[in-house]
Amino acid sequence: MIGGGLAGLSSAVVLADAGLQVRLFEKRPHLGGRATSYTLPDGSEVDNCQHVTLGCCTNLADFYRRAGAEAKIRFYDRLYFVDRQGRRSTIEASALPPPLHMAPSFLFFSALTVADKRSIARALLAIARGGGSPPNVNDISMLDWLRRMKQTPGAIERFWRVVLVSALDEELDRTDARYGIDVFWKSFLGSRGGYRVGIPSVPLADLYDGCRGAIVRRGGEVKLRSGVREIRLCDGRFECVVMEDGSELAADLCIVAVPHEQLLGMVPRELSGAGGSLQGLRKIRTAPITGVHFWFDRQVMTEPFLTLLDHTTQWVFNKTMLYGCESNGNGAASQLRERGRTQYLQLVISASYDLVSRSRQEVIDLCRRELQDVLPTTRDAKLEKATVIKEVHATFSPEPGVDRWRPAQDIDVKNLYLAGDWTRTGWPATMEGAVRSGYLAAEAVLAGVGRPQKFLQPDLPSEGLSKHWAHRAVASRP
């Protein structure tokens, strides 16, 4: 197993459970890949980017259960929004059946005009009545589909863009409409609980403690700071890997769970070059995410998180509250108290192309100004410390038609398998997509050795009118 991110860990854990002896190699000093945390020189532990899950992420939930991390995820049934004037709005489910369960909150959403709401309702109804698959959306951008649905400029900027850029890490004009539509169907329309936000109550690296134990207890091995330089083939089958120190390691089979751009540098040209089965990976582009961490000398925020409208900053997470300083006294919370830091916030900007070339101080100044719009108490608070983390290649870009370049987990090389959110999962670049890829790779491995087993979890079942419309949509398809 090459790679200790979510794709590699999920496949390693289920294969160890199935009785295979797993050796996992990760070149970094920690597990988790792009969804992890690390320690700053002063001892503060920070997430490289705040990651959240949703109620519709069924495979990620299954993985957290297997890793013993289920209790470390805290779910919230209310979503908080704030506009430039500081006006708050919330969205939460009512007793109405899906897809109407969000309607009461939507009606009172203060940042949207009546015309905005009317146009949004029309588009959401088209998604729901199509069972999540309205017609004629192949290979067009989400922005094109929204214009086709006659969405107002306010609806696009203050509703669709706010949700989708954060969810998919890409701008609307560069996002495949199918993925944007899928986000709303699975999260907000198909079922009552799909929208619930789950946020880790510990630093991200703490979520993976159980993974190492699950592998080692079954005779496996996890090696950190162990990078792989090359994957060697012989007569169309996997032969061995060459480590960064030059040593060679053979195995019966191999799962490669690294970012697609790294994979291209590991495999022979016969796979990555012209005519090779993986040459399409060169056409998959990446998108950046920027995380900004602020430590203030006093309380400046009372909500657990906020989604910002009309700003570059998209999310603000109240890490002090999320880590449970008020109650559970875990390590991260105690660390904050001991240092006298009253409040620690993490800000997230997805598809942050404009910030990549900006200096650390420019990003801090921009985010500080934007916080003053929505959290007035930050104007007088002392900023004790700040840090900026840029993930320039955070995710693959879900551009229209990108699926044609995404390979399956079982490729045309015997005993060599792929895992990663960029493989063919039916999902975009999310933690759920990464775990799905790991489970699919594990299923392919076991099928290949004559021990087929299923790990992939089904989506949440649709409910209410959405269930009726989904069944009707399936029945009407040719």
Residue, then its C-alpha position, 0 to 999 in steps of 0.5 A: m500500500i503506497g500512501g497513507g491518506l484517506a484512500g490508502l487508509s480506508s483500503a488498508v483497514v478493510l483489507a486487514d479486516a479481511g485477513l490480508q497482511v498489509r504493509l503501508f508506506e507513507k512518505r510524510p511523518h503522519l497519516g491522513g494525507r491532505a486531511t491531517s494536522y501537524t504541530l507548529p514550532d510553538g507546539s500548537e496543532v493545526d489542521n492543514c485545512q478544516h475538513v467536514t463531513l455531511g450526513c450523506c457521506t455514508n462511506l466516510a461514516d463507515f470508515y470513521r466507525r472502523a477507525g474508532a473515530e466515530a465519537k470524535i465527529r460532532f454533528y450540527d443540525r443548523l447551518y449559520f450564514v452571515d452577510r456583509q452587513g452582519r445579518r445572520s440567517t440559519i438553515e435547518a430541517s423542519a417537519l415537512p417531508p423532503p424536499l420541502h423540509m428546508a422550505p421554512s428556513f429558506l423563506f426567512f433567509s434574509a440575504l436573498t430577495v423574493a426574486d432570488k428565492r423564486s428562481i432558486a426554488r424553480a431550479l431546486l424543484a427541477i433537481a428534485r423532480g428529476g430524482g437528482s438527475p435532471p435531463n441534458v446536463n452532460d458536459i456542461s458547467m454548473l454556471d451554464w445550467l444555472r443560467r439555463m434555469k434563469q437564476t438571478p445574479g443574487a441567487i448565483e452569488r449568494f446561494w449556489r456559489v456559496v454552497l458549491v465552491s466550498a463543497l467542490d473546490e472550484e468555481l461554477d464555470r469550471t464545475d461539471a453541472r452533474y456534480g453541482i446538482d448532486v451536491f444539492w440532491k444528496s445533501f439538501l433534497g433527497s433525504r432529511g439528514g443529508y445536510r447535517v454537518g459533521i466536524p471533528s472535535v479533535p485535530l485531524a491527525d487524531l482521527y487516524d489513531g485506530c487505523r495503525g492499530a487495526i493494521v498492526r493487530r492483524g500482522g500488518e505494518v505502517k511505515l512513515r517517512s517511507g517514500v516510494r520512488e518508482i513502481r516496476l512492472c514485468d510482463g504486464r504485472f506488478e513486480c516491486v517498488v523502489m523506495e527513495d533510499g534505493s531499496e526494492l520491495a516486492a509484494d503479491l500486489c500493490i495499491v497506489a493511493v497517492p495524488h494523480e500527479q505523483l502517480l505519473g512520476m512513479v509508473p513506467r512510461e508505458l502507462s503514463g505516456a502517449g497511448g498508455s492507460l493512464q495518459g488521461l491523468r495529465k488532463i486532470r487539473t488541480a485546485p487550491i485551498t487556503g486555510v488561515h488560522f487566527w488566535f485572539d486574546r478574547q472571545v470574538m465568536t459564539e457560533p460553532f461555525l459561520t458561512l460568509l456571503d459576499h466575501t473571499t473568506q467562505w467559512v469561519f470555524n470556532k475551533t475553541m468551541l469545536y474542540g470542546c474547551e468548555s467541557n471535555g478538556n481534551g488535549a487540544a482544548s487544554q493546550l489553548r487554555e494553558r496558553g491563555r488564548t481565549q479563542y482560536l478560529q480557522l478560516v477556509i477559502s476554497a478555489s483560492y486561485d487569487l491567493v496563491s501568489r499573495s504573501r502571507q501578510e496580504v492574506i492575513d490582512l484580507c481575512r482580518r478585514e473580512l472578519q471585522d465585517v461579520l465579527p465586530t468584536t475582532r476590531d478591538a481584539k488583539l491578534e496574538k498569532a496567525t498562520v497561513i497554509k496554502e494547499v496549491h494542489a488540494t483537490f482535482s478540479p471537477e471540470p465538465g467532462v473530467d470523468r472521461w480521464r478518471p481511471a477505474q481502481d482495477i487497471d490493465v496491469k495485473n496485481l496493481y490497483l489505484a485508489g484516490d478521490w481522482t479515480r472513478t468513484g461517481w463523487p468529486a474530490t471529497m473525503e467521501g470520494a477518497v474513502r469510496s475509492g479505497y473501498l472499491a480498490a479493496e473490493a477489486v483486490l479481493a475479487g482478484v484473489g478469489r475472495p469477493q467481498k463488498f465494502l461500499q456503503p449505499d447512499l442515504p435512501s431518498e424520502g418523502l416526495s423525493k423518494h416518489w420522484a426518484h423512483r419515477a425518474v428511474a422508471s422513465r429512463p430508457 
